[in-house]
Amino acid sequence: MARYTGSVCRLCRREGTKLYLKGDRCYSDKCAISKRPSAPGQHGQSRRKASEYALQLREKQKARRIYGVMEQQFRNYFEIAERMKGVTGENLLQLLERRLDNVVYRLGFASSRAQARQFVLHGHITVDGKRVNIPSYLVDPGQVVAVAEKSASSMDFFKDLKEQGAQTVPAWLQVDYEKLEATVASLPAREDIDVPIEEHLIVELYSK
């Protein structure tokens, strides 16, 4: 199954909200959804009342696109979330937040989740001192996520990051920008997850 390689700005327009897939561009006047908020395609500007199923499907697609996971992988996360204690929807978002590529993005070690995925795949990120090149790796409380020493000293992106210093990160992560390393302090709580997703709609969709 191939990963989507088209324009990610079309995905934001299709979902009708910013998914922050292009890093800094999403915060600028160049953002596609700011200039053309309608859905892409010939009938993008037509307004139809969405059915209950359509709303649920769009919410699932939105979550998939934000975190950059494929359909079967997303379904696997949902099945794991169902077996966990607690609220299934919140468990699902917690699993997605714990992905290593998302953690790298949340720490500011990458400007987008796509760039974070690339950094992980190329071996620039370590977990507890060992290189991990699996973007879907799930971090646990107490683990230390860091930029590999060689990468931190040789790549301009990480050099600039050191100079910029402190950034705002979620409460469940504790980061030291001088060392370019962070500790997973706890599991992410729902209030720590700021993605524009109504997870109960996803649960309703899969519960049919």
Sine and cosine of phi, psi and omega as CSV:
sin_phi,cos_phi,sin_psi,cos_psi,sin_omega,cos_omega
0.00,0.00,0.80,-0.60,-0.08,-1.00
-1.00,0.08,0.53,-0.85,0.09,-1.00
-0.99,0.15,0.54,-0.84,0.00,-1.00
-0.89,0.46,0.77,-0.64,-0.04,-1.00
-0.84,-0.55,0.14,0.99,0.01,-1.00
-0.99,0.17,-0.23,-0.97,-0.01,-1.00
-0.93,0.36,0.85,-0.52,0.00,-1.00
-0.96,0.28,-0.36,0.93,0.05,-1.00
-0.90,0.44,-0.51,0.86,0.07,-1.00
-0.89,0.45,-0.55,0.83,0.00,-1.00
-0.92,0.40,-0.66,0.75,0.04,-1.00
-0.89,0.46,-0.70,0.72,0.00,-1.00
-0.90,0.44,-0.61,0.79,0.01,-1.00
-0.90,0.43,-0.61,0.79,-0.02,-1.00
-1.00,0.07,-0.19,0.98,0.05,-1.00
0.96,0.26,0.33,0.95,0.02,-1.00
-0.41,-0.91,0.36,-0.93,0.04,-1.00
-0.95,0.32,0.79,-0.61,0.06,-1.00
-0.97,-0.23,-0.06,1.00,0.04,-1.00
0.81,0.58,0.82,0.57,-0.05,-1.00
-0.99,-0.12,-0.17,0.99,-0.06,-1.00
-0.86,-0.51,0.42,0.91,0.09,-1.00
0.90,0.43,-0.76,-0.65,-0.11,-0.99
-0.87,0.50,-0.51,0.86,-0.02,-1.00
-0.85,0.52,-0.54,0.84,-0.03,-1.00
-0.92,0.40,-0.36,0.93,-0.02,-1.00
-0.99,-0.13,0.02,1.00,-0.06,-1.00
-0.96,-0.27,0.06,-1.00,0.03,-1.00
-0.94,0.34,-0.20,0.98,-0.01,-1.00
-0.99,0.15,-0.12,0.99,-0.03,-1.00
-0.84,0.54,0.80,-0.60,-0.09,-1.00
-0.88,0.47,-0.62,0.78,-0.07,-1.00
-0.95,0.31,-0.37,0.93,0.08,-1.00
-0.96,0.28,-0.58,0.82,-0.03,-1.00
-1.00,0.06,-0.59,0.81,-0.04,-1.00
-0.68,-0.73,0.99,0.13,-0.09,-1.00
-0.95,0.31,-0.18,0.98,0.00,-1.00
-0.97,0.25,0.34,-0.94,0.03,-1.00
-0.92,0.38,0.50,-0.86,0.00,-1.00
-0.94,0.34,0.33,-0.94,0.06,-1.00
0.98,-0.21,0.16,-0.99,-0.09,-1.00
-0.87,0.50,-0.58,0.81,-0.07,-1.00
-0.96,-0.30,0.37,0.93,-0.08,-1.00
-0.90,0.44,-0.49,0.87,-0.06,-1.00
-1.00,0.01,-0.12,0.99,0.02,-1.00
-0.95,0.32,0.60,-0.80,-0.04,-1.00
-0.92,-0.39,0.90,-0.44,0.07,-1.00
-0.82,-0.58,0.58,-0.81,0.04,-1.00
-0.95,0.32,0.84,-0.54,-0.06,-1.00
-0.97,0.24,0.62,-0.79,0.05,-1.00
-0.97,0.25,0.19,-0.98,0.03,-1.00
-0.86,0.50,-0.68,0.73,0.02,-1.00
-0.89,0.45,-0.65,0.76,-0.01,-1.00
-0.89,0.46,-0.64,0.76,0.03,-1.00
-0.90,0.44,-0.67,0.74,0.00,-1.00
-0.91,0.41,-0.68,0.73,0.00,-1.00
-0.90,0.43,-0.68,0.73,0.00,-1.00
-0.89,0.45,-0.60,0.80,0.00,-1.00
-0.92,0.40,-0.65,0.76,0.04,-1.00
-0.91,0.41,-0.69,0.72,0.01,-1.00
-0.89,0.45,-0.63,0.78,0.02,-1.00
-0.88,0.48,-0.71,0.70,0.00,-1.00
-0.90,0.44,-0.69,0.72,0.02,-1.00
-0.85,0.52,-0.69,0.72,-0.09,-1.00
-0.96,0.29,-0.59,0.81,0.04,-1.00
-0.88,0.48,-0.73,0.68,-0.07,-1.00
-1.00,0.00,-0.13,0.99,0.09,-1.00
0.94,0.35,0.68,0.74,0.01,-1.00
-0.90,-0.43,0.46,-0.89,-0.01,-1.00
-0.99,0.14,0.20,-0.98,-0.13,-0.99
-0.85,0.52,-0.79,0.62,-0.04,-1.00
-0.91,0.41,-0.61,0.80,0.03,-1.00
-0.89,0.45,-0.66,0.75,0.02,-1.00
-0.90,0.44,-0.67,0.74,0.02,-1.00
-0.89,0.46,-0.62,0.79,0.04,-1.00
-0.89,0.46,-0.66,0.75,0.04,-1.00
-0.87,0.49,-0.66,0.75,-0.02,-1.00
-0.89,0.45,-0.67,0.74,-0.01,-1.00
-0.91,0.42,-0.60,0.80,0.08,-1.00
-0.91,0.42,-0.69,0.72,-0.01,-1.00
-0.87,0.48,-0.60,0.80,0.03,-1.00
-0.89,0.45,-0.58,0.81,-0.05,-1.00
-0.99,0.15,-0.25,0.97,0.00,-1.00
-0.98,0.18,0.40,-0.92,0.10,-0.99
-0.95,0.31,0.51,-0.86,0.04,-1.00
0.97,-0.25,-0.28,-0.96,-0.04,-1.00
-0.99,0.11,0.82,-0.57,-0.11,-0.99
-0.84,0.54,-0.72,0.69,-0.03,-1.00
-0.88,0.48,-0.68,0.73,0.02,-1.00
-0.93,0.36,-0.60,0.80,0.06,-1.00
-0.88,0.48,-0.64,0.76,0.00,-1.00
-0.88,0.47,-0.74,0.68,0.00,-1.00
-0.91,0.42,-0.58,0.82,0.02,-1.00
-0.90,0.44,-0.67,0.74,0.04,-1.00
-0.89,0.46,-0.69,0.72,0.00,-1.00
-0.91,0.42,-0.61,0.79,0.02,-1.00
-0.92,0.39,-0.49,0.87,-0.05,-1.00
-0.99,0.17,-0.12,0.99,0.07,-1.00
-0.85,0.52,0.64,-0.77,-0.07,-1.00
-0.88,0.48,-0.64,0.77,0.00,-1.00
-0.90,0.43,-0.59,0.81,0.05,-1.00
-0.93,0.36,-0.64,0.77,0.01,-1.00
-0.89,0.46,-0.68,0.73,0.03,-1.00
-0.87,0.50,-0.66,0.75,0.04,-1.00
-0.92,0.40,-0.72,0.70,-0.02,-1.00
-0.87,0.48,-0.53,0.85,0.00,-1.00
-0.97,0.23,-0.20,0.98,-0.07,-1.00
0.99,0.11,0.17,0.99,0.03,-1.00
-0.97,0.23,-0.04,1.00,0.08,-1.00
-0.47,-0.88,0.45,-0.90,-0.06,-1.00
-1.00,0.07,-0.22,0.98,0.04,-1.00
-0.45,-0.89,0.26,-0.97,0.03,-1.00
-0.92,0.39,-0.53,0.85,0.04,-1.00
-0.90,0.43,-0.67,0.74,0.04,-1.00
-0.93,0.38,-0.62,0.78,0.04,-1.00
-0.87,0.49,-0.67,0.75,0.03,-1.00
-0.87,0.49,-0.66,0.75,0.01,-1.00
-0.91,0.42,-0.68,0.73,0.03,-1.00
-0.87,0.50,-0.67,0.74,0.00,-1.00
-0.91,0.40,-0.73,0.68,-0.02,-1.00
-0.87,0.50,-0.55,0.84,-0.05,-1.00
-1.00,0.04,0.08,1.00,0.11,-0.99
0.99,0.17,0.38,0.92,-0.01,-1.00
-1.00,0.06,-0.11,0.99,-0.10,-1.00
-0.88,-0.48,0.65,-0.76,0.05,-1.00
-0.87,-0.49,0.44,-0.90,0.12,-0.99
-0.80,-0.60,0.87,-0.49,-0.07,-1.00
0.81,0.58,0.64,0.77,0.09,-1.00
0.99,0.11,-0.06,1.00,-0.01,-1.00
-0.92,-0.39,0.68,-0.73,0.03,-1.00
-0.90,0.44,0.73,-0.69,0.07,-1.00
-0.81,-0.59,0.85,-0.52,-0.04,-1.00
-0.92,-0.39,0.51,0.86,0.01,-1.00
-0.91,-0.42,0.96,-0.28,-0.05,-1.00
-0.85,0.53,-0.51,0.86,-0.06,-1.00
-1.00,0.08,0.02,1.00,0.03,-1.00
-0.82,0.57,0.76,-0.65,-0.01,-1.00
-0.99,-0.10,0.85,-0.52,-0.01,-1.00
-0.99,0.16,0.44,-0.90,0.03,-1.00
-0.86,-0.51,0.40,-0.92,0.06,-1.00
-0.83,0.56,0.67,-0.74,0.00,-1.00
0.99,-0.12,-0.30,0.95,0.00,-1.00
-0.98,0.21,0.47,-0.88,-0.02,-1.00
-0.93,-0.36,0.86,-0.51,0.04,-1.00
-0.97,-0.25,0.78,-0.63,-0.08,-1.00
-0.57,-0.82,0.31,-0.95,0.15,-0.99
-0.99,0.15,0.73,-0.68,0.01,-1.00
-0.82,0.57,0.64,-0.77,-0.10,-0.99
-0.81,0.58,-0.72,0.70,-0.02,-1.00
-0.90,0.44,-0.64,0.77,0.01,-1.00
-0.92,0.39,-0.65,0.76,-0.01,-1.00
-0.89,0.45,-0.53,0.85,-0.05,-1.00
-1.00,-0.02,-0.26,0.96,-0.10,-0.99
-0.93,-0.37,-0.36,0.93,-0.07,-1.00
-0.99,-0.15,0.76,-0.65,-0.05,-1.00
-0.87,0.50,-0.60,0.80,-0.03,-1.00
-0.85,0.53,-0.72,0.70,-0.04,-1.00
-0.97,0.26,-0.53,0.85,0.08,-1.00
-0.88,0.47,-0.71,0.71,0.01,-1.00
-0.90,0.43,-0.59,0.80,-0.01,-1.00
-0.89,0.45,-0.63,0.77,0.04,-1.00
-0.88,0.47,-0.66,0.75,-0.03,-1.00
-0.94,0.35,-0.57,0.82,-0.01,-1.00
-0.92,0.38,-0.56,0.83,0.05,-1.00
0.98,0.21,-0.52,-0.85,-0.19,-0.98
-0.85,0.52,0.64,-0.77,0.11,-0.99
-0.74,-0.68,0.25,-0.97,0.02,-1.00
-0.99,0.16,0.83,-0.56,0.02,-1.00
-0.80,-0.61,0.35,-0.94,0.03,-1.00
-0.86,0.51,0.44,-0.90,-0.09,-1.00
-0.89,0.45,-0.39,0.92,-0.06,-1.00
-0.99,0.13,0.00,1.00,0.03,-1.00
-0.85,-0.53,0.68,-0.73,0.05,-1.00
-0.86,-0.50,0.86,-0.51,-0.18,-0.98
-0.84,-0.55,0.58,-0.82,0.09,-1.00
-0.88,-0.47,0.96,-0.28,-0.09,-1.00
-0.97,0.25,-0.34,0.94,0.07,-1.00
-0.93,0.37,-0.61,0.79,0.01,-1.00
-1.00,-0.08,-0.18,0.98,-0.09,-1.00
0.80,0.59,0.77,0.64,0.06,-1.00
-0.60,-0.80,0.42,-0.91,-0.04,-1.00
-0.58,-0.81,0.46,-0.89,0.05,-1.00
-0.94,-0.34,0.69,-0.72,0.09,-1.00
-0.98,0.18,0.97,-0.23,-0.13,-0.99
-0.97,0.26,-0.55,0.84,-0.03,-1.00
-0.29,-0.96,0.06,-1.00,0.13,-0.99
-0.97,0.26,0.56,-0.83,-0.02,-1.00
-0.93,0.36,0.75,-0.66,0.08,-1.00
-1.00,0.04,0.31,-0.95,-0.05,-1.00
-0.85,0.52,-0.60,0.80,-0.01,-1.00
-0.94,0.35,-0.26,0.97,0.04,-1.00
-1.00,0.07,-0.18,0.98,-0.09,-1.00
-0.98,-0.22,0.95,-0.30,-0.15,-0.99
-0.99,-0.12,0.32,0.95,0.01,-1.00
-0.96,0.28,0.60,-0.80,-0.05,-1.00
-0.98,0.17,0.92,0.39,-0.08,-1.00
-0.80,-0.60,0.72,-0.69,0.14,-0.99
-0.99,-0.15,1.00,-0.01,-0.17,-0.99
-0.89,0.45,-0.39,0.92,0.00,-1.00
-0.91,0.42,-0.46,0.89,0.04,-1.00
-0.93,0.36,-0.57,0.83,0.03,-1.00
-0.93,0.37,-0.65,0.76,0.02,-1.00
-0.89,0.45,-0.67,0.74,0.01,-1.00
-0.89,0.46,-0.63,0.78,-0.01,-1.00
-0.89,0.45,-0.74,0.67,-0.05,-1.00
-0.98,0.22,-0.23,0.97,-0.04,-1.00
-1.00,0.04,-0.06,1.00,-0.03,-1.00
-0.96,0.28,0.00,0.00,0.00,0.00
